Amino acid sequence: MMHFSCDFCGKDMTPDGTGRYVLKMEAFAANDPAELTEDDLENDHIEEMARMLCEMEDADEEPELLPVCKKMRFDLCTACFRKFVNDPLGRESASKFDFSPN
């Protein structure tokens, strides 16, 4: 038997009639088509790349490589699904912090 629990609150959702929702998300870099200009055609791109590679070698740091595409899958209970649908970016819950004066 498959075991499911809510990835947000941890509630057990093993098949007993409890509602379960599957949330799939995909994040990827936006690819806006660039428009070529006369300046783009005049630049020496090989020289520019050589300069950038030299700068990277001199920095002795590895460049931060982000994944091209990230796919995620979450199992949510009914209550957490409802919360997600109403506030998908969590803006409301982030603004509800109430710090006591010390």
NORMOGI-V676794 format. One record per residue. SS is DSSP state (H for helix, E for strand, C for the rest). OMEGA is omega as a letter, one per 20 degrees, with the letter a starting at -180 (* if undefined). D_FIRST is the distance of its C-alpha to the first C-alpha in Angstrom with 1 decimal. Layout:
# NORMOGI-V676794
<<SS/OMEGA/D_FIRST> <SS/OMEGA/D_FIRST>>
This chain:
# NORMOGI-V676794
<<C/r/0.0> <C/r/3.8> <C/r/6.5> <C/r/9.8> <E/a/13.2> <C/a/16.6> <C/r/18.5> <C/a/21.7> <C/r/21.4> <C/a/18.2> <C/r/17.0> <E/a/13.4> <C/r/12.0> <C/a/8.5> <C/r/8.7> <C/a/11.5> <C/r/14.3> <C/r/15.0> <C/r/16.6> <E/r/15.5> <E/r/18.0> <E/r/18.0> <E/r/21.3> <E/r/22.8> <E/r/26.1> <E/r/28.6> <E/r/31.7> <E/a/34.6> <C/r/38.3> <C/a/40.5> <C/r/42.8> <C/a/45.9> <C/a/48.5> <C/r/51.5> <C/r/55.0> <C/r/57.5> <C/r/60.8> <H/r/64.0> <H/r/63.3> <H/a/60.1> <H/a/62.1> <H/a/64.8> <C/r/62.6> <C/a/62.3> <H/r/58.5> <H/r/58.8> <H/r/60.9> <H/r/58.5> <H/r/55.6> <H/r/57.7> <H/a/58.6> <H/r/54.9> <H/r/53.9> <H/r/56.8> <H/r/55.8> <H/r/52.2> <H/a/53.7> <H/a/56.1> <H/a/53.4> <C/r/51.5> <C/r/48.3> <C/r/45.3> <C/r/44.7> <C/a/41.6> <C/r/39.5> <C/r/37.1> <C/r/34.2> <C/a/35.3> <E/r/32.1> <E/r/29.1> <E/a/25.9> <E/r/23.4> <E/a/20.1> <E/r/18.9> <E/a/16.3> <E/r/18.4> <E/a/18.3> <H/a/20.9> <H/a/23.6> <H/r/23.4> <H/r/23.3> <H/r/26.4> <H/a/28.1> <H/a/27.5> <H/a/28.9> <H/a/31.9> <C/a/32.7> <C/a/30.9> <C/r/33.2> <C/a/33.1> <H/a/36.8> <H/a/37.0> <H/r/34.9> <H/a/37.0> <C/a/40.2> <C/r/39.2> <C/r/39.9> <C/a/42.6> <C/r/44.3> <C/r/46.5> <C/r/50.1> <C/*/50.8>>
